[in-house]
Amino acid sequence: MACLPLLNGAIIGFCKGIILFKNVKKIKILLDKLQRDWEYFDCEESELSIIKRYAEKAKQVTFLYSGSIYIVVICYYLMSYVAPAMDLILPLNESRPRVLIFPGDFYVRTENNFFLIVTMEWYGVVCATHLLLTVDSLYMTLMLHSCGLFAVLNHRLENLKKNMKHKRLLPDNTVEDETTYLYLKNCIKLHSENIKYAERLNSVFNAAFFTDIAFGVFLASAAAFKFVISIGDSNQLIKYGSLYFVQSGRIFFYCFPGQLLLDHSISVNMAASRSKWYELSEKSKKLLMILMMRGVQPTGFVVAKVFTMNIELFSKVTRTCLSYCTIMLSIQDS
C-alpha cells in the first residue's frame, strides 16, 4: 500500500510516454492543422482574436498546471533528504532514519547506498513526470484550439448578415442571395472540419487517457487510504494528502476542456438560431437547417467509447476513489 500510489503514478507517466511516441505522426498532423488555421484566420482580425484568446487561455492553464505539478513533485521527493539534512544541522547521538521515495527492499544495504538509490528513484520520477506533462500540455492546447474553432463558427453565425459580404470568402460579382448561400456553405465546411479535427484528436489521446483514468482511480484511492491511516504523523499526512489532491486536480484538468468542447459544439445550434434566419431565402434556410440539425449532436472527447470527459465524469471518479478508500479501511479494520 505504501508503494501503490507512487507506482501507479510512474506507470501512468511511462504509458503516456509510449503512447506519445507511437502517435508522433498523428500529433504532427494536428499541429500542422493548428498552424494552417492561424494562417487562414489571419485575414480576419475578429476571428484571429478569438483563436488568440483560446491559445492564451491554454498557455495560462498549462503553465499553472505544469508549475503546480513540478512544485509538488519536487517538495514531495525532497522529503527523502530531510533526515540527512537534519543530521548535519541538528545532529543527534544517532543518525535519524532515512526514508526512500519508494519504500522497499533493494537487496543492498540502504544506509550505505542511500544517495545512489534516491538518485535512481529521482531520475525515474523526473522522466515519468516530464512525459506525463508533455502529453497533458499537448492535450490542453489542442482541445482549446478545437473549442476556438467552434467559437469562430458561432461568431460567424451570430454575425451572418454583417459578415456575408466578406471578400475573402465570396467570389466577385454575386448577388446578395448567392453570397449568403456561399457564406453558409463555408460555415458548414468549417463545422465539418471542426468535427473531424475533434475526432482525430480523440483517436490520438484516447488510449492515453483511458490508462490515466484507470490507474488514476487506484492512485487517488490508495493515496486517500494512506492519508486516513496516517493521522497523527504530520509528514505522512502532507505526503499523501498532497498526492491525493494533485491527482484529483489532474483529473479535473482532463475533464475541464472536455466539458468546454461539449458546450461549444452544442452552442453552434443556438448561434444558428440567433442569426437572422428569417431574412434568408429558402435556399439559404435549407443550408442553415442542415447546420442546425448536425449541431444538435454534441461533439465530445469519448474515452474507449465508455465515458465522456466532462465535469460529471470528474464527480463520478471522485466518488469512486472515496468509495474504494472506504472499502480499504473496512478491510483493514476487519
Residue pairs with C-beta under 8 A, 6 or more apart in sequence:
1 222
1 225
1 226
1 328
2 103
2 226
3 102
3 103
3 104
4 218
4 219
4 222
5 219
5 222
5 223
5 226
5 240
5 243
6 101
6 102
7 102
8 215
8 216
8 218
8 219
8 222
9 128
9 219
9 243
9 247
10 124
10 125
10 128
11 215
12 128
12 132
12 211
12 212
12 215
12 216
12 219
13 127
13 128
13 129
13 130
13 131
13 132
14 127
14 128
14 131
15 208
15 211
15 212
15 215
16 131
16 132
16 134
16 135
16 208
16 211
16 212
17 127
17 128
17 131
17 132
17 134
17 135
19 135
19 205
19 207
19 208
19 211
20 27
20 131
20 134
20 135
20 138
20 208
23 204
26 200
26 203
26 204
27 138
27 204
29 200
30 142
30 197
30 200
30 201
30 204
31 142
33 197
34 142
34 145
37 51
37 145
37 149
38 48
38 51
41 47
41 48
41 50
41 51
41 152
42 48
43 168
44 166
44 168
46 155
47 152
47 155
47 156
50 148
50 151
50 152
50 155
51 145
51 148
51 149
51 152
53 148
54 144
54 145
54 147
54 148
54 151
55 141
55 144
55 145
55 148
57 144
58 140
58 141
58 143
58 144
58 145
59 141
61 140
61 144
61 253
62 136
62 137
62 140
62 141
65 133
65 136
65 137
65 140
65 249
65 253
66 133
66 136
66 137
68 246
68 249
69 129
69 132
69 133
69 246
69 250
70 129
70 133
72 242
72 246
73 125
73 129
75 242
76 239
76 242
76 243
77 101
77 121
77 122
77 125
79 99
79 235
79 239
80 98
80 99
80 100
80 101
80 118
81 118
82 235
83 95
83 96
83 97
83 98
83 99
84 96
84 98
84 114
86 96
87 95
87 96
95 111
98 110
98 111
98 114
100 110
100 114
100 117
100 118
100 121
101 118
101 121
101 122
101 125
102 121
106 113
106 117
108 117
110 117
135 205
135 208
136 250
136 253
136 254
139 205
139 208
139 209
139 254
139 257
140 253
140 257
142 201
143 201
143 257
143 258
143 260
143 261
143 301
144 257
144 260
146 194
146 197
146 198
146 201
146 261
147 257
147 260
147 261
147 264
149 190
149 193
149 194
149 197
150 194
150 261
150 264
150 265
150 267
150 268
150 299
151 264
152 190
153 187
153 190
153 191
153 194
153 268
153 271
154 264
154 267
154 268
154 271
155 271
156 163
156 183
156 187
156 190
157 187
157 268
157 271
157 272
157 274
157 275
157 291
158 271
158 274
158 275
160 180
160 183
160 184
160 275
160 276
160 277
161 275
161 276
161 279
163 183
164 170
164 176
164 179
164 180
164 183
165 179
166 183
169 182
169 183
169 186
170 179
170 182
170 183
171 182
174 182
177 281
177 283
177 284
180 280
180 281
180 284
181 281
181 283
181 284
181 287
184 284
184 287
184 288
184 291
185 287
187 291
188 287
188 290
188 291
191 268
191 291
191 294
191 295
194 265
194 299
195 265
195 294
195 299
198 261
198 265
198 299
198 301
199 299
201 301
202 301
202 302
205 301
206 302
206 303
206 304
209 254
209 301
209 303
209 309
210 303
210 304
212 250
212 254
213 251
213 254
213 303
213 307
213 317
216 247
216 250
216 251
216 317
217 317
217 320
217 321
217 324
218 324
219 243
219 247
220 244
220 247
220 248
220 251
220 317
220 321
221 320
221 321
221 322
221 324
221 325
221 328
222 328
223 240
223 241
223 243
223 244
223 247
224 240
224 244
224 321
224 322
224 325
225 324
225 325
225 328
225 329
226 236
226 240
227 236
227 237
227 240
227 241
227 244
228 325
228 329
229 329
229 332
230 236
230 237
230 239
230 240
231 237
248 318
248 321
251 314
251 317
251 318
252 314
254 309
255 309
255 310
255 311
255 313
255 314
256 311
257 301
257 309
258 300
258 301
258 308
258 309
258 310
258 313
259 309
259 310
259 311
261 299
261 300
261 301
262 298
262 299
262 300
262 308
262 310
265 295
265 298
265 299
265 300
266 295
266 298
268 291
268 295
269 292
269 295
269 296
272 288
272 291
272 292
272 295
273 292
275 288
277 285
277 288
280 288
300 308
300 309
300 310
301 308
301 309
302 308
302 309
303 309
307 313
307 316
